[in-house]
Amino acid sequence: MSNPLTHILQKEKEDLEELSTELELADEDSLIPYKIGDSFMHVPLGEAQELLATQTTEIEGEVSTLEEELETIREQIRGLKAHLYARFGKGINLEA
């Protein structure tokens, strides 16, 4: 069972990491267009890198939380399947 939201956040994290690598090549005196909400603002390179690091950390936390929730749900499903198989035996098919 794959969580689409986790996949989206993983992709966003990869994109942010790629952007971070690109920013390492930027001129220190340049202003970097950075998306905040629905708008782009020009911020100094150092500030852009800090914002990027903060955003990456937040996404990592969200992914971790979602993975923990997903594992809890998987454990519940395994427990329910075991209970149903114990009750109905081979007369029930829960694999799909």
C-alpha positions, -999 to +999 in steps of 0.1 A: +000+000+000+016+032-012+005+066+001+002+092-027+007+121-003+040+106+009+051+102-027+043+138-035+061+151-004+091+129-012+092+144-047+089+179-033+118+171-009+140+159-038+132+190-058+142+212-028+174+193-024+182+198-061+174+235-058+197+237-028+225+222-049+218+248-076+219+276-050+254+266-040+265+277-074+249+311-072+267+344-067+266+355-030+255+390-039+226+380-061+189+381-052+171+348-056+134+346-066+118+325-039+082+314-038+064+323-006+028+313-007+015+323-042+040+350-047+077+352-056+100+375-037+136+383-044+156+375-013+194+374-007+211+341-013+217+334+024+181+340+033+169+318+003+192+290+016+178+293+051+142+293+038+150+263+017+165+244+047+135+252+069+111+241+042+131+208+036+131+201+074+093+207+075+087+183+046+109+156+062+088+159+094+056+156+074+069+125+055+080+109+088+047+115+104+028+101+074+050+070+073+044+064+110+006+068+105+007+045+075+026+018+095+000+021+123-028+016+098-010-014+082-006-030+117-043-025+122-051-041+089-029-071+097-047-075+130-081-073+114-071-098+087-058-122+113-091-119+133-113-124+102-092-153+089-094-169+124-132-165+124-140-175+087-109-195+078-105-201+040-140-190+034-129-154+031-104-138+007-090-105+019-062-102-005-068-077-033 
